[in-house]
Amino acid sequence: MLRSIKQIYGYQIRETDDVMGAVKDFYLDDESWTVRYLVVDLGGLLPGRHVLISPEAMGRPDWETMSFPVSLSLAQVKGSPDIDTARPVSRQQEIELRRYYAWPLYWGGFMGPAGPAGSWLSPVDAAAEAERKEEWARRGATAVQERPADIHLRSTKEVTGYHIHAVDGSIGHVDDFIVDDENWALRFLVVDTKNWLPGKKVLMAPLWVDAIDWESRQVRVDLTKEGVRNAPEFDPEAPINREYEERLYDYHGRPKYWQ
C-alpha cells in the first residue's frame, strides 16, 4: 500500500511491549529513491539522542496502533554509532553503522569474514575502498575524510520544501513523499503548486526528476508547466489506488513502475 511519509512521523518504535522511541524523520537514498533508515528519537530514554534504524530490523508495521516492532534491544540501540542526523549521512558512517548491527551492505557488499584478512567487506568492495583511499591520499586528503561523492542519504524533512522547476519554469515545492510500505520504495513526490495553481497538488515519480541541486534546494523535473497544470489532481485525503496511478502515468506518457 502507498502511504504518506508525513503521516508516519511520530509512529512509535517498539521493542516487544516497550516503547523505544518515535519516528522523527526518514533518510532516503538519492540514487535509488528508497527509504534506507528511520530516524528515531529516543525521547525520555535518552533525551536529545537520535538514532538510525534500517527497515531490515523492523517487523510488520501495525498501522492501527501506529507502531513499528523492531528486532533490536534497547541496549543495542543505545550503543550504536553516534551519527549527527542533522547532516547528510556519508557512506563511511553507513559502513560503521551496518558493521555494528551486522546489516548487509545494500550497495553491493555483504557482511562476514569474506574480504582480505578477515575484513567484513566483500573482496570487490574492499578493493574499491582501498583504491578510493589511495586516490584521496594522492590528493593530499586523509583516509577518514568524508567525500561529497559518498553522500547519498538525504532527510525527507530537509528535502520537503525544495522548489520544483519544470523545463520552462518554477511550478511549486515538495510537500511530501509517497512510500510503498511493502519495500520502502519512494513512489512519488507530492508537489504543492499553490503559488502557481492555488490549492492544487500533483504527484511526480522520482524517475521524472532530472537533477537535484542541493545547494540551491531545487528539484528539476522533465515536465512542462502546462503538463503539470492539466495533470490529474492529487487528493491527500483519498487513498492512492492503481486506477489513479494508471491515469497519472498514461497522462504523462511514461512507463509504469509495476510493469
Secondary structure by P-SEA (a helix, b strand, c coil): ccccccccccbbbbccccccccccbbbbccccccccccccccccccccbbbbbcccccccccccccbbbbcccaaaaaacccccccccccaaaaaaaaaaacccccccccccccccccccccaaaaaaaaaaaaaaaaacccccccccccccccccccccccbbbccccccccccccccccccccccbbbbbccccccccccccccccccccccccbbbbccccaaaaaacbbbbccccccaaaaaaaaaaaccccccc
